[in-house]
Amino acid sequence: MKQIMRDVEKLASRMGADRAVFTKRLQSDGAREAFTALSETRRPDFTRINGP
């Protein structure tokens, strides 16, 4: 971990890649169901969700 933090370009690249994956996951059907269930104060139902 310390080694990657010393290499600013490598760290920035990794953070960008992580951000892209995180953004994609937030836009998934599973995330949508989770956030909707949270706002409706109910348990999420992931049985209709296909894939990540």
C-alpha positions in Angstrom: 0.0 0.0 0.0 2.8 2.4 0.9 4.4 1.8 -2.5 1.4 2.7 -4.5 0.9 5.9 -2.5 4.4 7.0 -3.4 3.5 6.8 -7.1 1.0 9.5 -7.6 0.3 8.6 -11.3 -0.3 5.0 -10.4 -2.5 6.0 -7.4 -4.6 8.4 -9.6 -5.0 5.7 -12.2 -6.2 3.2 -9.7 -8.6 5.7 -8.1 -10.1 6.4 -11.5 -10.5 2.7 -12.3 -12.1 2.2 -8.8 -14.4 5.2 -9.4 -15.6 3.8 -12.7 -16.5 0.4 -11.2 -18.2 2.0 -8.3 -20.2 4.3 -10.5 -21.3 1.3 -12.7 -22.4 -0.7 -9.6 -24.4 2.3 -8.3 -26.4 2.3 -11.6 -27.1 -1.5 -11.4 -30.6 -2.9 -10.9 -29.5 -4.3 -7.6 -28.4 -0.9 -6.3 -31.6 0.6 -7.6 -33.7 -2.0 -5.7 -31.6 -1.5 -2.5 -32.0 2.3 -2.5 -35.7 2.1 -3.3 -36.2 -0.4 -0.5 -34.3 1.8 1.9 -36.4 4.9 1.0 -39.6 2.8 1.3 -38.4 1.3 4.6 -38.8 -2.2 3.4 -36.5 -5.2 2.8 -35.0 -5.3 -0.7 -36.3 -8.1 -3.0 -33.4 -9.2 -5.2 -35.1 -12.2 -6.6 -36.0 -10.4 -9.8 -32.5 -9.0 -10.4 -30.3 -10.7 -13.0 -26.6 -10.4 -12.6 -24.5 -7.7 -10.8 
